[in-house]
């Protein structure tokens, strides 16, 4: 890449949750492999801004890391130079920043290469999410299958599809599974929003408890994404911690665990989930993996993504000793190295070669054209202004009058107000909303 011999590349990652920070930071590192890198992290202030504990659990080192508002981010990017900017945000956030950056960089001779993508399995809102990401220089697809789907959506609406670039999930890795541990360990990877009803979540917890009682010789772990009071990428209206308290005494071989998924997989003999991206991490390491069918195979659950994988199974089958065998052709199409027969350990790292080459070519160009998202006030006049307004931006991408701007670390009063606001939001999501929903069903 240009000038890498004389100065380190600088990558900036803007993220809005712990999982997106992990994806964005590791993506930046993968895309700049082979050279010195300065990594600066910016956390977009919002409901899911990660806590210090969540950031520590991710375990990604950054040269700097601070919280910003949308307006401050745009100001920083208009004043400072970097080589690569990774937008690790929800789709609406990506679209808002693309329009804001187009304005902020107006008239500049050079600008960074802008990269975005998805944290994991794309099983819902495919067209909506993709079109909200259109306009970045690279839209990363985590697998061959996703790359084909992404190009199909863009070409189908007449949008430029050249930004779609096939890579792999940046956090795959770890030692391959070599055989049973002692004791054998079953891990259920819980998800914040899937399934969404109390009945379904209570059912899954009950089956996990039953499995632990049926197999007292095994260690059974309920792997949770966040502790009470913390938010992650998706809302969690019904935390498993609350359901566990209501379930009474747990079997002695069943425990709740947190922490890095890779470290949990180090001791896992069977990974069980409904549709978590953890299944791909597990398959990459050749750990036996089961995607549950107990609640049906449905788009709302996301387990339809695993049709053809060979991993679909029910708790009854798992209780009886069944171990799914993944289909290597399906696994290979998901960007998972375990699905590539006859390839060496370098095959996974090579998944990022095309993206690295594309970034190098863009950095070597005399200049890059202005960002050009598909959505404009001409193509989506009834949709785009609302997306921008949620981030305090006008329809032309400029900050609205009175848009919140952070000036360094928030003071003690603002911290107290913010904690109170997040607490009220959490109360509304986890207590008030379910009650209103149940009343609506009467």
C-alpha positions as CSV (number, residue, x, y, z in Angstrom):
1,X,0.0,0.0,0.0
2,X,1.2,3.5,-0.7
3,X,3.8,5.0,1.7
4,X,3.5,2.0,4.1
5,X,7.3,1.8,4.1
6,X,7.6,5.4,5.4
7,X,4.7,5.8,7.7
8,X,2.1,3.5,9.2
9,X,-1.4,3.4,7.8
10,X,-4.1,5.0,9.9
11,X,-7.4,3.3,10.2
12,X,-10.4,4.8,12.0
13,X,-13.3,2.6,13.1
14,X,-16.7,4.1,14.0
15,X,-18.8,1.6,15.9
16,X,-22.1,1.7,17.8
17,X,-22.0,-1.5,19.9
18,X,-19.5,-4.0,21.4
19,X,-20.0,-6.6,18.6
20,X,-19.6,-4.0,15.9
21,X,-16.5,-2.6,17.5
22,X,-15.0,-6.1,17.5
23,X,-16.0,-6.6,13.9
24,X,-14.8,-3.2,12.7
25,X,-11.5,-3.3,14.6
26,X,-10.6,-6.8,13.5
27,X,-11.6,-6.0,9.9
28,X,-9.3,-3.0,9.9
29,X,-6.5,-5.2,11.1
30,X,-7.2,-7.9,8.5
31,X,-7.4,-5.4,5.7
32,X,-4.1,-3.8,6.5
33,X,-2.1,-7.0,7.3
34,X,1.6,-6.9,6.4
35,X,2.1,-3.2,7.3
36,X,2.3,-1.0,10.4
37,X,-1.2,0.2,11.5
38,X,-2.4,3.0,13.7
39,X,-5.9,2.0,14.8
40,X,-8.2,4.8,16.3
41,X,-11.6,3.8,17.6
42,X,-14.6,6.1,17.8
43,X,-17.8,4.9,19.6
44,X,-21.0,6.4,18.4
45,X,-23.0,7.6,21.4
46,X,-26.3,5.8,21.7
47,X,-28.3,3.1,23.5
48,X,-25.8,0.3,22.8
49,X,-22.6,2.3,23.5
50,X,-20.4,-0.5,25.0
51,X,-19.2,-0.4,28.6
52,X,-15.6,-0.6,29.7
53,X,-16.2,-4.3,30.6
54,X,-17.6,-5.1,27.2
55,X,-14.7,-3.4,25.5
56,X,-12.3,-5.3,27.7
57,X,-14.0,-8.6,26.8
58,X,-13.6,-7.9,23.1
59,X,-9.9,-7.8,23.6
60,X,-8.9,-5.7,20.6
61,X,-6.2,-3.1,21.2
62,X,-6.6,0.4,19.8
63,X,-4.1,3.3,19.8
64,X,-7.0,5.5,20.9
65,X,-10.7,5.0,21.8
66,X,-13.3,7.5,22.7
67,X,-17.0,8.3,22.5
68,X,-18.4,10.7,20.0
69,X,-21.7,12.1,18.6
70,X,-22.5,12.0,14.9
71,X,-21.7,15.7,14.6
72,X,-18.4,15.4,16.4
73,X,-17.4,12.4,14.2
74,X,-18.1,14.4,11.1
75,X,-16.1,17.3,12.4
76,X,-13.2,15.0,13.3
77,X,-13.2,13.4,9.8
78,X,-13.3,16.8,8.1
79,X,-10.2,18.0,10.0
80,X,-8.1,14.8,10.4
81,X,-6.6,12.5,7.8
82,X,-6.7,8.7,7.7
83,X,-6.2,6.0,5.1
84,X,-9.1,3.7,5.8
85,X,-12.4,4.4,7.6
86,X,-14.5,1.4,8.7
87,X,-18.2,2.2,9.4
88,X,-19.2,-0.6,11.8
89,X,-22.8,0.6,12.3
90,X,-26.4,-0.4,11.9
91,X,-27.6,0.2,8.3
92,X,-29.3,3.6,9.1
93,X,-26.1,4.8,10.8
94,X,-24.0,3.9,7.8
95,X,-26.3,5.7,5.4
96,X,-26.4,8.8,7.6
97,X,-22.6,8.9,8.0
98,X,-22.1,8.4,4.2
99,X,-24.2,11.5,3.5
100,X,-22.6,13.5,6.3
101,X,-19.1,12.5,5.1
102,X,-20.0,13.5,1.5
103,X,-20.7,17.0,2.8
104,X,-17.7,17.1,5.2
105,X,-15.3,16.1,2.5
106,X,-16.6,18.4,-0.2
107,X,-13.7,20.1,-2.0
108,X,-11.0,17.9,-0.5
109,X,-8.4,16.5,-2.8
110,X,-8.0,13.2,-1.0
111,X,-10.3,11.3,1.3
112,X,-10.1,7.9,3.1
113,X,-11.3,4.6,1.6
114,X,-14.6,3.9,3.3
115,X,-15.4,0.3,4.2
116,X,-18.6,-1.2,5.7
117,X,-20.3,-4.6,6.0
118,X,-22.1,-6.9,8.4
119,X,-21.1,-8.4,11.8
120,X,-22.4,-11.9,11.0
121,X,-25.1,-13.9,9.3
122,X,-27.4,-11.8,7.1
123,X,-30.8,-13.5,7.5
124,X,-33.3,-10.5,7.5
125,X,-33.8,-7.1,5.9
126,X,-31.4,-8.0,3.1
127,X,-32.5,-5.4,0.6
128,X,-33.1,-2.7,3.2
129,X,-29.7,-3.2,5.0
130,X,-27.7,-3.4,1.8
131,X,-29.2,-0.3,0.2
132,X,-28.5,1.6,3.4
133,X,-24.8,0.5,3.1
134,X,-24.6,1.5,-0.6
135,X,-22.1,4.3,-1.2
136,X,-19.1,2.9,0.6
137,X,-16.0,2.1,-1.4
138,X,-16.1,-1.5,-0.1
139,X,-19.2,-3.3,1.1
140,X,-17.8,-6.5,2.6
141,X,-19.6,-9.8,2.1
142,X,-18.5,-12.5,4.7
143,X,-18.9,-15.4,2.2
144,X,-19.3,-16.3,-1.4
145,X,-23.0,-16.8,-0.9
146,X,-23.4,-13.3,0.6
147,X,-21.3,-11.7,-2.2
148,X,-23.6,-13.2,-4.8
149,X,-26.8,-12.1,-3.0
150,X,-25.4,-8.6,-2.4
151,X,-24.5,-8.1,-6.1
152,X,-27.9,-9.3,-7.1
153,X,-29.7,-6.7,-4.9
154,X,-27.6,-3.8,-6.1
155,X,-27.8,-4.8,-9.8
156,X,-31.6,-5.4,-9.4
157,X,-32.2,-1.8,-8.5
158,X,-29.7,-0.4,-11.0
159,X,-27.1,0.5,-8.4
160,X,-23.3,0.1,-8.8
161,X,-22.4,-3.3,-7.4
162,X,-18.6,-2.9,-7.8
163,X,-18.1,-2.2,-4.1
164,X,-19.2,-5.7,-3.0
165,X,-16.1,-7.5,-2.0
166,X,-15.9,-11.1,-0.7
167,X,-14.0,-11.6,2.5
168,X,-14.8,-13.7,5.6
169,X,-15.7,-13.0,9.2
170,X,-12.7,-11.3,10.7
171,X,-12.9,-13.0,14.1
172,X,-12.7,-16.6,13.0
173,X,-9.7,-18.5,14.4
174,X,-8.5,-20.6,17.2
175,X,-7.2,-24.1,17.4
176,X,-9.2,-26.8,15.6
177,X,-11.2,-29.3,17.7
178,X,-9.3,-32.5,18.3
179,X,-11.6,-34.5,20.4
180,X,-13.7,-34.7,23.6
181,X,-12.7,-32.8,26.7
182,X,-13.1,-34.0,30.2
183,X,-15.8,-33.4,31.3
184,X,-17.6,-33.1,27.9
185,X,-18.9,-29.6,27.6
186,X,-22.2,-28.5,25.9
187,X,-22.5,-24.8,25.3
188,X,-25.8,-23.1,24.4
189,X,-25.0,-19.7,22.7
190,X,-27.9,-17.4,23.6
191,X,-29.0,-14.5,21.5
192,X,-30.4,-11.2,22.7
193,X,-33.4,-11.1,20.3
194,X,-33.9,-14.6,19.0
195,X,-36.4,-16.0,19.9
196,X,-38.4,-13.0,21.0
197,X,-41.2,-14.4,23.2
198,X,-41.0,-15.3,26.8
199,X,-42.6,-18.7,26.1
200,X,-40.0,-19.6,23.5
201,X,-37.1,-18.4,25.6
202,X,-38.4,-20.2,28.7
203,X,-38.8,-23.4,26.6
204,X,-35.1,-23.2,25.5
205,X,-33.9,-22.7,29.0
206,X,-36.1,-25.6,30.2
207,X,-34.6,-27.9,27.6
208,X,-31.1,-26.8,28.5
209,X,-31.8,-27.6,32.2
210,X,-33.3,-31.0,31.2
211,X,-30.2,-31.8,29.1
212,X,-28.0,-31.0,32.1
213,X,-30.1,-33.3,34.3
214,X,-30.1,-36.1,31.7
215,X,-26.3,-35.9,31.4
216,X,-24.9,-35.1,34.9
217,X,-21.5,-36.2,33.7
218,X,-21.4,-33.3,31.3
219,X,-20.7,-29.6,31.9
220,X,-23.5,-27.5,30.4
221,X,-22.9,-23.8,29.9
222,X,-25.4,-21.1,29.0
223,X,-23.2,-18.5,27.2
224,X,-24.6,-15.0,27.5
225,X,-23.7,-12.0,25.4
226,X,-24.1,-9.2,28.1
227,X,-24.7,-8.8,31.8
228,X,-27.9,-7.2,33.2
229,X,-28.0,-3.5,32.3
230,X,-25.8,-3.8,29.3
231,X,-26.9,-3.5,25.7
232,X,-25.3,-5.2,22.7
233,X,-26.1,-5.1,18.9
234,X,-29.8,-6.2,19.4
235,X,-32.3,-5.4,22.1
236,X,-32.9,-8.0,24.8
237,X,-36.4,-7.6,26.3
238,X,-36.2,-10.9,28.2
239,X,-32.7,-11.6,29.5
240,X,-32.1,-15.2,30.3
241,X,-30.7,-14.1,33.7
242,X,-34.3,-13.2,34.8
243,X,-35.7,-16.5,33.4
244,X,-33.0,-18.4,35.3
245,X,-34.0,-16.8,38.6
246,X,-37.6,-17.9,38.1
247,X,-36.5,-21.4,37.1
248,X,-35.4,-22.1,40.7
249,X,-32.4,-24.3,41.5
250,X,-30.2,-25.2,38.6
251,X,-28.5,-28.6,38.2
252,X,-24.9,-28.4,39.6
253,X,-23.4,-29.1,36.2
254,X,-25.2,-26.0,34.6
255,X,-23.6,-22.6,34.7
256,X,-24.0,-19.2,33.2
257,X,-20.8,-17.9,31.5
258,X,-19.7,-14.6,29.8
259,X,-16.5,-13.7,28.1
260,X,-14.9,-14.1,24.7
261,X,-16.7,-16.7,22.5
262,X,-13.3,-18.0,21.2
263,X,-12.2,-18.8,24.8
264,X,-15.4,-20.6,25.5
265,X,-15.0,-22.7,22.3
266,X,-11.6,-23.8,23.5
267,X,-13.4,-26.2,25.8
268,X,-16.6,-26.9,23.9
269,X,-17.6,-30.4,22.6
270,X,-21.0,-29.4,21.3
271,X,-22.1,-25.8,20.4
272,X,-25.9,-25.4,20.4
273,X,-27.7,-22.3,19.2
274,X,-30.8,-21.1,17.4
275,X,-29.0,-19.0,14.7
276,X,-26.1,-17.2,16.2
277,X,-23.0,-16.3,14.3
278,X,-21.2,-18.3,17.0
279,X,-22.2,-21.4,14.9
280,X,-19.9,-20.2,12.1
281,X,-17.1,-19.7,14.6
282,X,-17.7,-23.2,15.9
283,X,-17.8,-24.7,12.4
284,X,-14.6,-22.9,11.5
285,X,-12.9,-24.8,14.3
286,X,-14.6,-28.1,13.5
287,X,-16.4,-28.2,16.8
288,X,-19.6,-30.3,16.6
289,X,-22.4,-27.7,16.0
290,X,-26.2,-27.9,16.3
291,X,-28.7,-25.4,15.1
292,X,-32.0,-26.0,16.8
293,X,-35.3,-26.8,15.0
294,X,-37.4,-27.1,18.1
295,X,-39.2,-23.8,17.4
296,X,-39.5,-24.5,13.7
297,X,-37.2,-23.4,10.8
298,X,-38.3,-19.9,10.3
299,X,-37.1,-16.6,8.8
300,X,-37.9,-14.8,12.0
301,X,-35.5,-17.1,13.9
302,X,-32.8,-16.9,11.3
303,X,-32.2,-20.7,11.4
304,X,-33.4,-20.9,7.8
305,X,-30.0,-19.7,6.9
306,X,-28.6,-23.1,7.9
307,X,-30.8,-25.1,5.6
308,X,-28.5,-27.5,3.8
309,X,-25.8,-27.2,6.4
310,X,-26.3,-30.6,8.0
311,X,-26.4,-28.9,11.4
312,X,-30.1,-28.7,12.0
313,X,-31.2,-30.8,15.0
314,X,-33.7,-30.8,17.9
315,X,-33.1,-31.1,21.6
316,X,-34.6,-34.6,21.6
317,X,-32.0,-35.7,19.1
318,X,-29.2,-34.1,21.1
319,X,-30.4,-35.6,24.3
320,X,-30.2,-39.0,22.7
321,X,-26.6,-38.4,21.6
322,X,-26.9,-37.2,18.1
323,X,-23.9,-35.1,16.7
324,X,-24.6,-33.3,13.5
325,X,-22.2,-33.6,10.6
326,X,-21.8,-30.4,8.6
327,X,-21.9,-30.5,4.8
328,X,-18.5,-29.3,3.6
329,X,-19.9,-27.7,0.4
330,X,-22.3,-25.6,2.4
331,X,-19.7,-24.6,5.0
332,X,-17.3,-23.6,2.2
333,X,-19.9,-21.2,0.8
334,X,-20.1,-19.5,4.2
335,X,-16.4,-18.4,4.2
336,X,-15.5,-21.0,6.8
337,X,-12.2,-22.7,6.4
338,X,-13.4,-26.0,7.7
339,X,-15.4,-26.4,4.6
340,X,-12.5,-26.2,2.2
341,X,-11.1,-29.8,1.8
342,X,-7.4,-30.0,1.0
343,X,-6.5,-26.4,1.9
344,X,-3.9,-25.4,4.4
345,X,-4.1,-23.1,7.4
346,X,-3.4,-20.0,5.2
347,X,-6.7,-20.4,3.3
348,X,-8.6,-18.3,5.8
349,X,-6.2,-15.4,5.7
350,X,-6.2,-15.4,1.9
351,X,-9.9,-14.6,2.1
352,X,-9.0,-10.9,2.6
353,X,-6.5,-10.7,-0.3
354,X,-9.0,-9.3,-2.8
355,X,-10.1,-6.6,-0.3
356,X,-6.5,-5.7,0.5
357,X,-5.7,-5.3,-3.2
358,X,-8.8,-3.2,-3.8
359,X,-7.9,-0.8,-0.9
360,X,-4.3,-0.6,-2.2
361,X,-5.5,0.4,-5.6
362,X,-7.9,3.0,-4.2
363,X,-5.1,4.5,-2.0
364,X,-2.8,4.6,-5.0
365,X,-5.2,6.5,-7.1
366,X,-4.8,10.3,-7.7
367,X,-8.1,10.9,-5.9
368,X,-11.4,9.3,-5.1
369,X,-14.7,10.5,-6.4
370,X,-17.3,11.9,-3.9
371,X,-19.3,9.2,-2.0
372,X,-22.4,8.4,-4.0
373,X,-25.1,6.4,-2.0
374,X,-28.0,5.0,-3.9
375,X,-30.5,6.7,-1.6
376,X,-30.8,10.4,-2.3
377,X,-33.6,12.9,-1.9
378,X,-34.4,12.1,-5.5
379,X,-34.6,8.3,-5.2
380,X,-36.0,8.1,-1.6
381,X,-37.5,11.4,-0.6
382,X,-39.9,9.9,1.9
383,X,-37.3,7.6,3.6
384,X,-33.8,9.2,3.6
385,X,-34.6,12.5,5.5
386,X,-35.9,10.5,8.4
387,X,-32.8,8.3,8.6
388,X,-30.6,11.4,8.6
389,X,-32.7,13.2,11.1
390,X,-32.3,10.4,13.6
391,X,-28.6,11.3,13.6
392,X,-29.3,15.0,13.7
393,X,-28.5,15.6,10.1
394,X,-30.4,17.6,7.5
395,X,-31.4,16.1,4.2
396,X,-28.2,17.4,2.6
397,X,-26.1,15.7,5.3
398,X,-25.1,18.8,7.2
399,X,-25.6,18.8,11.1
400,X,-28.9,20.3,12.1
401,X,-28.9,23.4,14.4
402,X,-28.5,22.2,18.0
403,X,-27.1,18.8,17.0
404,X,-25.4,17.3,20.1
405,X,-21.6,17.6,20.0
406,X,-19.3,16.1,22.5
407,X,-16.3,18.1,23.8
408,X,-14.1,15.4,25.3
409,X,-15.3,13.2,28.1
410,X,-18.8,14.0,29.5
411,X,-18.9,15.7,32.9
412,X,-20.4,14.0,36.0
413,X,-23.8,15.6,35.6
414,X,-24.1,14.5,32.0
415,X,-22.9,11.0,32.9
416,X,-25.7,10.8,35.6
417,X,-28.3,12.0,33.1
418,X,-27.1,9.6,30.5
419,X,-27.2,6.6,32.9
420,X,-30.7,7.6,34.0
421,X,-31.8,7.9,30.3
422,X,-30.4,4.5,29.5
423,X,-32.0,3.0,32.6
424,X,-35.4,4.5,31.5
425,X,-34.9,3.1,28.0
426,X,-34.0,-0.3,29.3
427,X,-37.0,-0.3,31.6
428,X,-39.3,0.6,28.7
429,X,-37.8,-2.2,26.5
430,X,-37.7,-4.9,29.2
431,X,-40.8,-4.2,31.2
432,X,-43.3,-1.8,29.6
433,X,-43.1,-3.0,26.0
434,X,-43.8,-6.6,26.8
435,X,-46.8,-5.6,29.0
436,X,-48.2,-3.4,26.2
437,X,-47.7,-6.2,23.7
438,X,-49.5,-8.7,25.9
439,X,-52.4,-6.2,26.3
440,X,-52.6,-5.9,22.6
441,X,-53.0,-9.7,22.2
442,X,-56.1,-9.8,24.5
